[in-house]
Amino acid sequence: MNSQYIVNSLDKIFIWITRLVAINVLWVFYTMIGLIAGGIFPATLTVLKIFRMWIMGDPHVPIWSTFQQEYWKVFWTSNMMGWMMTIAGGVLYFNYTVMKSMGSLNIVTYAAFYLLILFYLNVLIWSFPQLAHYNGSIKLVFKNAIIFGFGKFHYTVAIMVYMFAVLYVSLNYPGILPFFTISVLAFGWIWISMNLFQKVDLKIMSAER
């Protein structure tokens, strides 16, 4: 019985490793299909959507066909949202370089700027998981991202710490980058997010009864 348990456990581990590698390779492939700039956002959102399906109780969803279908389904929306955030990030970085070149500024200016960065990080962290789980406009996604980010700040911190840990390990062991980094990062990202989303969904359902 013990040996059978070990075999079954090893089999499950191997299956999950294979899935993570497959997801990572597909992310790279579809990012390249979109010539990187047009592919990275739909590929990332598709990875999150597939992991969400697994978390919601459908672990046997066909990876290849689902990835292909979801990628093109979210292509325009994810690119629009992703590039809006990229441009906003570029503007923030430009302002940072201007502030740095100006030397010493008053504390109110610094406080306002870093508050903007905090808003930006919340939108960055929560927008894609929301699109993976909910249907809504980009405007609504951004609004809810700020609500989730500040209202449940410990979840935001948990995601940031997790992402930092994954990237730190990946940069120290670059051999895992093409096979695991994106899939492992995305799985933890959506798993933490889904913990919050499911609690919110339950509260909404209870309030509607």
Wavefront OBJ file of the C-alpha trace (Angstrom):
o trace
v 0.000 0.000 0.000
v 2.831 2.383 0.867
v 4.630 1.614 -2.378
v 1.423 2.209 -4.356
v 0.926 5.531 -2.569
v 4.484 6.557 -3.444
v 3.977 5.561 -7.089
v 0.707 7.513 -7.293
v 2.303 10.541 -5.644
v 5.270 10.465 -8.014
v 2.894 10.093 -10.950
v 0.925 13.190 -9.867
v 4.145 15.167 -9.383
v 5.371 14.150 -12.830
v 2.034 15.145 -14.401
v 2.154 18.573 -12.752
v 5.776 19.112 -13.802
v 4.849 18.187 -17.375
v 1.897 20.583 -17.321
v 4.001 23.443 -15.962
v 6.655 22.895 -18.624
v 3.991 22.702 -21.364
v 2.364 25.938 -20.188
v 5.728 27.692 -20.018
v 6.735 26.552 -23.517
v 3.349 27.613 -24.929
v 3.712 31.019 -23.286
v 7.081 31.506 -24.994
v 5.711 30.219 -28.322
v 2.615 32.423 -28.363
v 4.557 35.444 -27.138
v 6.802 34.988 -30.175
v 3.755 34.564 -32.451
v 2.681 38.041 -31.388
v 6.220 39.312 -32.078
v 6.718 39.688 -28.308
v 5.136 43.170 -28.087
v 1.760 41.914 -29.309
v 1.955 38.449 -27.792
v 3.158 38.804 -24.218
v -0.107 40.142 -22.783
v -2.559 37.650 -24.371
v -0.149 34.789 -23.641
v 0.089 35.829 -19.981
v -3.671 36.205 -19.595
v -4.217 32.824 -21.265
v -1.845 31.148 -18.806
v -3.781 32.689 -15.910
v -7.109 31.557 -17.393
v -5.929 27.956 -17.781
v -4.596 27.846 -14.226
v -7.901 29.310 -13.046
v -9.715 26.418 -14.756
v -7.499 23.959 -12.881
v -8.072 25.711 -9.554
v -11.841 25.783 -10.170
v -11.853 21.995 -10.519
v -11.103 21.227 -14.165
v -7.497 19.921 -14.109
v -7.927 17.839 -17.271
v -8.643 20.740 -19.621
v -6.712 20.163 -22.891
v -3.755 22.523 -22.717
v -2.868 23.037 -26.382
v -6.360 23.586 -27.831
v -7.486 25.662 -24.842
v -4.389 27.847 -25.024
v -4.920 28.476 -28.733
v -8.609 29.270 -28.291
v -8.213 31.552 -25.262
v -5.188 33.361 -26.715
v -7.114 34.663 -29.706
v -10.226 35.310 -27.641
v -8.389 37.710 -25.295
v -5.885 39.038 -27.844
v -7.247 42.555 -28.336
v -8.543 43.198 -24.820
v -5.357 42.018 -23.123
v -3.161 44.007 -25.504
v -5.203 47.145 -24.993
v -5.017 46.816 -21.217
v -1.396 45.711 -21.209
v -0.219 48.587 -23.362
v -2.199 51.107 -21.330
v -0.315 49.907 -18.252
v 2.990 49.868 -20.144
v 2.525 53.472 -21.273
v 1.512 54.496 -17.746
v 4.642 52.793 -16.416
v 6.745 54.626 -18.997
v 5.244 57.969 -17.957
v 5.972 57.215 -14.299
v 9.548 56.282 -15.126
v 9.982 59.477 -17.171
v 8.662 61.538 -14.255
v 11.063 59.725 -11.946
v 14.054 60.638 -14.138
v 12.870 64.267 -14.296
v 12.478 64.411 -10.515
v 15.904 62.855 -10.071
v 17.518 65.417 -12.395
v 15.851 68.288 -10.534
v 17.583 67.349 -7.306
v 15.917 68.033 -3.976
v 12.128 68.486 -4.024
v 9.638 69.032 -1.233
v 8.297 66.037 0.654
v 4.739 66.496 -0.690
v 5.956 65.963 -4.266
v 7.778 62.754 -3.310
v 4.790 61.501 -1.299
v 2.388 62.141 -4.190
v 4.703 60.428 -6.671
v 5.199 57.309 -4.560
v 1.460 57.151 -3.915
v 0.970 57.111 -7.696
v 3.474 54.253 -7.936
v 1.514 52.340 -5.295
v -1.707 52.843 -7.271
v 0.090 51.678 -10.405
v 1.451 48.533 -8.733
v -2.017 47.628 -7.477
v -3.458 47.971 -10.983
v -0.538 45.991 -12.412
v -0.947 43.138 -9.919
v -4.732 42.794 -9.930
v -5.838 43.590 -13.495
v -4.830 40.384 -15.275
v -6.146 37.985 -12.589
v -9.445 39.880 -12.709
v -9.712 39.484 -16.485
v -8.986 35.782 -16.047
v -11.878 35.362 -13.595
v -14.450 38.073 -14.297
v -16.080 39.616 -17.358
v -15.866 43.390 -17.314
v -14.646 46.508 -19.039
v -11.043 47.648 -18.687
v -12.276 50.695 -16.763
v -14.057 48.443 -14.255
v -11.003 46.173 -14.012
v -8.752 49.136 -13.150
v -11.251 50.436 -10.595
v -11.603 47.057 -8.886
v -7.832 46.546 -8.988
v -7.400 49.605 -6.782
v -10.162 48.394 -4.451
v -8.637 44.909 -4.178
v -5.121 46.288 -3.903
v -5.762 48.663 -1.038
v -8.750 46.920 0.553
v -6.943 43.578 0.793
v -3.392 44.839 0.964
v -2.051 41.658 2.597
v -2.991 39.738 -0.563
v -1.140 42.329 -2.638
v 1.941 41.950 -0.448
v 1.699 38.143 -0.668
v 1.657 38.290 -4.482
v 4.585 40.710 -4.574
v 6.665 38.572 -2.192
v 5.841 35.418 -4.161
v 6.778 37.027 -7.482
v 10.021 38.367 -6.050
v 10.918 34.909 -4.700
v 10.225 33.182 -8.034
v 12.202 35.769 -10.009
v 15.062 35.676 -7.500
v 15.385 31.894 -7.784
v 15.030 32.021 -11.577
v 17.756 34.637 -11.978
v 20.083 32.633 -9.757
v 19.288 29.435 -11.665
v 18.657 30.700 -15.232
v 18.353 27.167 -16.605
v 14.773 26.990 -15.308
v 13.686 30.209 -17.073
v 12.497 28.593 -20.352
v 10.728 25.720 -18.588
v 9.212 26.854 -15.293
v 9.526 30.542 -14.429
v 6.403 31.956 -16.094
v 4.175 28.983 -15.283
v 5.242 28.827 -11.620
v 4.950 32.605 -11.269
v 1.512 32.680 -12.923
v 0.175 29.745 -10.906
v 0.988 31.385 -7.572
v -0.304 34.722 -8.851
v -3.719 33.384 -9.835
v -3.919 31.007 -6.845
v -3.525 33.848 -4.348
v -5.908 36.011 -6.385
v -8.526 33.258 -6.587
v -8.443 32.855 -2.814
v -9.671 36.430 -2.581
v -12.038 36.314 -5.568
v -13.827 33.209 -4.290
v -14.378 34.849 -0.888
v -15.759 37.957 -2.591
v -18.004 35.828 -4.834
v -19.387 33.962 -1.815
v -20.200 37.242 -0.059
v -21.981 38.532 -3.160
v -23.982 35.304 -3.498
v -24.936 35.404 0.199
v -26.043 39.036 -0.088
v -28.246 38.240 -3.100
v -30.162 35.486 -1.302
l 1 2 3 4 5 6 7 8 9 10 11 12 13 14 15 16 17 18 19 20 21 22 23 24 25 26 27 28 29 30 31 32 33 34 35 36 37 38 39 40 41 42 43 44 45 46 47 48 49 50 51 52 53 54 55 56 57 58 59 60 61 62 63 64 65 66 67 68 69 70 71 72 73 74 75 76 77 78 79 80 81 82 83 84 85 86 87 88 89 90 91 92 93 94 95 96 97 98 99 100 101 102 103 104 105 106 107 108 109 110 111 112 113 114 115 116 117 118 119 120 121 122 123 124 125 126 127 128 129 130 131 132 133 134 135 136 137 138 139 140 141 142 143 144 145 146 147 148 149 150 151 152 153 154 155 156 157 158 159 160 161 162 163 164 165 166 167 168 169 170 171 172 173 174 175 176 177 178 179 180 181 182 183 184 185 186 187 188 189 190 191 192 193 194 195 196 197 198 199 200 201 202 203 204 205 206 207 208 209
